[in-house]
Amino acid sequence: SCMTTVEFAEDSEITTIEGLSEDGTHPVQQAWFEEDVPQCGYCQSGQIMTAVSFLDRNPKPTESDIDSAMKMNICRCGTYPSIKKAINRVADKQVSADE
């Protein structure tokens, strides 16, 4: 919502953080809590939605892929290492499930 104006979303399907899971059990949301990512919470919805979209497109990311995908999301609390761990946790689980 911060980077795309409404006119560019016309006729698009939009999923909000609430649309991921009614009870917060989406794998990315779970990984966020398992890695203790949330601090102030201000950026978390944007971080999570970016991570979900990214992992849908790239289920086996490299560290560089993660950095590139998440670089536009700013976290004033500095939880970037935990965010990367959470993304890797989800990616690792997806790879294990596929094997």
Secondary structure, 3 states (H helix, E strand, C coil): CCCCCHHHHCCCCCCCHHHHCCCCCCHHHHHHHHCCCCCCCCCHHHHHHHHHHHHHHCCCCCHHHHHHHHCCCCCCCCCHHHHHHHHHHHHHHHHHHHC
